[in-house]
């Protein structure tokens, strides 16, 4: 295909979506992600929880960085407040993950007398 044919096709593909349809689509993705996450986590054997917790700490750190970027990019006060809330929740997740990992790893240390 020549570039002159591709641009009109792309322009036609971008159609304005009404807010109700967008909300339903995003809610569906969110609910499916929750269901898949629950199914994956409940099937993990106990000996793999510590490495997975460490991995989820790294993912939570990425989420915190993304929340900081979004909070800084918001032009409205409400958007900035939502970004700040996202940063706070992501950091709670990071700190909680490290606390849980530390407690789990202490179980494997020999007892001191």
C-alpha positions as CSV (number, residue, x, y, z in Angstrom):
1,X,0.0,0.0,0.0
2,X,1.2,3.4,-0.7
3,X,1.5,6.0,2.1
4,X,-1.3,8.1,0.5
5,X,-3.8,5.3,1.0
6,X,-2.7,4.5,4.6
7,X,-3.3,7.9,6.0
8,X,-7.0,8.1,5.1
9,X,-7.5,4.6,6.4
10,X,-6.0,5.5,9.7
11,X,-8.1,8.7,9.9
12,X,-11.3,6.6,9.4
13,X,-10.2,4.1,12.1
14,X,-10.0,6.8,14.8
15,X,-13.7,7.4,15.7
16,X,-14.9,9.4,18.6
17,X,-16.1,7.1,21.3
18,X,-18.9,8.2,23.7
19,X,-18.0,8.2,27.4
20,X,-20.4,5.4,28.4
21,X,-18.9,3.0,25.8
22,X,-15.4,3.9,26.9
23,X,-16.3,3.4,30.6
24,X,-17.8,0.0,29.9
25,X,-14.7,-1.0,27.9
26,X,-12.3,0.1,30.6
27,X,-14.4,-1.5,33.3
28,X,-14.4,-4.7,31.4
29,X,-10.6,-4.7,31.1
30,X,-10.2,-3.8,34.8
31,X,-12.5,-6.7,35.9
32,X,-10.8,-9.2,33.6
33,X,-7.4,-8.1,34.9
34,X,-8.6,-8.6,38.5
35,X,-9.9,-12.0,37.7
36,X,-6.8,-13.2,35.9
37,X,-4.6,-11.8,38.7
38,X,-6.6,-13.6,41.3
39,X,-6.5,-16.9,39.4
40,X,-2.7,-16.6,38.9
41,X,-1.9,-15.7,42.5
42,X,-4.1,-18.5,44.0
43,X,-2.3,-21.1,41.9
44,X,1.2,-20.2,43.1
45,X,3.0,-22.8,45.3
46,X,4.1,-21.5,48.7
47,X,7.8,-21.9,48.0
48,X,7.6,-19.3,45.2
49,X,5.9,-16.6,47.2
50,X,9.1,-14.9,48.3
51,X,10.6,-14.5,44.7
52,X,7.2,-13.4,43.4
53,X,6.9,-10.8,46.2
54,X,10.3,-9.4,45.3
55,X,9.2,-9.3,41.6
56,X,6.0,-7.5,42.6
57,X,8.0,-5.0,44.6
58,X,9.9,-4.1,41.4
59,X,6.6,-3.8,39.5
60,X,5.2,-1.6,42.3
61,X,8.3,0.6,42.0
62,X,7.5,1.0,38.3
63,X,3.9,1.9,39.2
64,X,5.2,4.5,41.6
65,X,7.4,6.1,39.0
66,X,4.4,6.1,36.5
67,X,2.2,7.7,39.2
68,X,4.8,10.4,39.7
69,X,4.9,11.1,36.0
70,X,1.2,11.3,35.8
71,X,0.9,13.5,38.8
72,X,3.4,15.9,37.3
73,X,1.7,16.0,33.9
74,X,-1.8,16.9,35.2
75,X,-2.9,20.4,34.5
76,X,-6.0,20.5,36.7
77,X,-6.1,20.5,40.5
78,X,-8.3,17.4,40.5
79,X,-5.9,15.5,38.3
80,X,-3.0,16.5,40.5
81,X,-4.8,15.2,43.6
82,X,-5.6,11.9,41.8
83,X,-1.9,11.7,40.8
84,X,-0.9,12.3,44.4
85,X,-3.3,9.6,45.6
86,X,-1.8,7.2,43.1
87,X,1.7,8.0,44.3
88,X,0.7,7.4,47.9
89,X,-1.0,4.1,47.2
90,X,1.9,2.9,45.0
91,X,4.4,3.7,47.8
92,X,2.3,2.0,50.4
93,X,2.4,-1.1,48.1
94,X,6.2,-0.8,47.7
95,X,6.9,-0.4,51.4
96,X,4.4,-3.2,52.4
97,X,6.0,-5.5,49.9
98,X,9.5,-5.0,51.3
99,X,8.2,-5.5,54.8
100,X,6.6,-8.8,53.9
101,X,9.6,-9.9,52.0
102,X,11.9,-9.0,54.9
103,X,9.7,-11.0,57.4
104,X,9.5,-14.0,55.1
105,X,13.3,-14.0,54.6
106,X,13.8,-13.8,58.4
107,X,12.0,-17.1,58.8
108,X,15.0,-18.8,57.0
109,X,17.7,-17.3,59.2
110,X,19.0,-19.4,62.1
111,X,17.7,-18.4,65.5
112,X,20.2,-16.4,67.6
113,X,20.8,-17.3,71.2
